Amino acid sequence: MMDMKELKRRRDIYLIIVLLGFILTIYSRQNHARATTIFTGLSTLIFLPLFIRQIGLIRDISIIRDNPILVVATAATRSRGNGKKEYIEEIIISTFGILLDKKIYKWGSGGVHGILLKSIDIDSRRIKLVFGRDSRNTEIEIIHDLESRERAISIGESLWKETGVMANIHGWED
């Protein structure tokens, strides 16, 4: 799972670099040191997008972690494109997206070209999600410990309210 302390530490380092670069750029500009001004200005411009990206990453992780629908300790995943299976330590499914170890997928992010949840299949042993953009889909199979059909329906309804995708729920003994 992504270590928030490490992400925040990296954000703070980028912030210090950007602030120092900004201060040095102004200082060198006032002292007519043209080469130093150009170097520090360009350095600041390089680290500013990294700083902004880090802030966005922390925000995205926080919003998914703070609004979980389901947290699963381990799960097998499989990509449709290459059929390769990999195991993930923790998965957090949220109304805003899914957090898979070190990857974040935000539902609806990026508008028409963003990540879309395409299908949800819940049975008594697993949840299968298919999501992606355009024709590039990722299929996740999650072994769950849901004890009742009602809990599965609740998860399906929560995802439906946020994404508009209706869950196919089956395989439960009534």
Secondary structure, 3 states (H helix, E strand, C coil): CCCHHHHHHHHHHHHHHHHHHHHHHHHHHHCCCHHHHHHHHHHHHHHHHHHHHHHHHHHHHHHHHHCEEEEECCEEEEECCCCCEEEECCEEEECCEEEECCEEEEECCCHHHCEEEEEEEECCCEEEEEEEECCEEEEEEEECCCCCHHHHHHHHHHHHHHHCCCEEECCCCC
